[in-house]
Amino acid sequence: MLEKNPDTLKIVYKAYPLPSHKMSMPAVIAAFAANKQGRFWDFHDKIFADFRSLSPEKIKQIATDLKLDMARYDKDQADPKVQAQINRDQREAQLAGVSGTPTMFINGLLVQSRSPQAMQEMINQELRKRGKAK
């Protein structure tokens, strides 16, 4: 979607750790710490590649594999600003009616169909409303 809409689309990721997954919160904290070194998406992708077998050791191994500065990574995980951002994201998700992940919105509208064609049509409709259609 971003490749097709480079000038009109912005992706915003919000954390919504699921209470039903015991490693969800540690994984989010770790990914946000990795973000401070510019490696959020790399970390995110590795977590989701094998989320069923996550453990504290596996999360630390991902950080090591990504060659993060481990002293900085550990410090950033403990940063109260990281937890505050996660708390804000959770509140926003609850206000938006999010009940699970992944949940996607396009310009505040819940994405019902996740096919690329349906999402592109939603984007096109929003652009037309604003007189910015291609």
Buried (B, 14 or more C-beta within 10 A) or exposed (E): BEEEBEEBBEEEEBBBBEEEBEBBBBBBBBBBBBBBBEBBEBBBEBBEEEEEEBEEEBBBEBBEEBEBEEEEBEEBBEBEEBBEBBEEBBEEBEEBEBEEBEBBEBEEEEBEEEEEEEBBEBBBEBBEEEEEEE
